[in-house]
Each structure stands twice: as C-alpha cells, then as structure tokens.
Amino acid sequence: MLALKAFREVDCAPGPASQLSVDVRNPSVTHTLSKQSVENWLNGGAKSPKEMMEKQRLRDLLGT
C-alpha cells in the first residue's frame, strides 16, 4: 500500500493490470497480485469490524 502511495506522489501510479510483489518477513513469503485485485479487496465489504477498520486505515493512508 505504501508503494502505491509513493508512486501516486510522483505521478507514476501503476495501471490496473500491473503486478505488485509483496514481501512478508519472518518467515519470508512473497505474494504477487494485480493492483486491481488490491483495489477490489480494499473497496469491497469487510467480514469483521477489525477488517473494516483496517481497510479504512489503508484507504486513508492512500488518500482514496
């Protein structure tokens, strides 16, 4: 999410079909997904109040 914000700040946002790689540490795991799937998840419904708050925090962070 922070990468998307950084790209937008320099007017270089990736397109909907762009592939994003996310590295998660300890243990290291890499997930590759499209920008569109991230946006769909972010703008979709939440399964719990915790997820709703997390999505809102990320939308606020991205300024969307």
Secondary structure, DSSP 8 states (H G I E B T S, - for coil): -HHHHHHHHTT----TT-EEEEEETTTTEEEEEEHHHHHHHHHS--SSHHHHHHHHHHHHHHT-
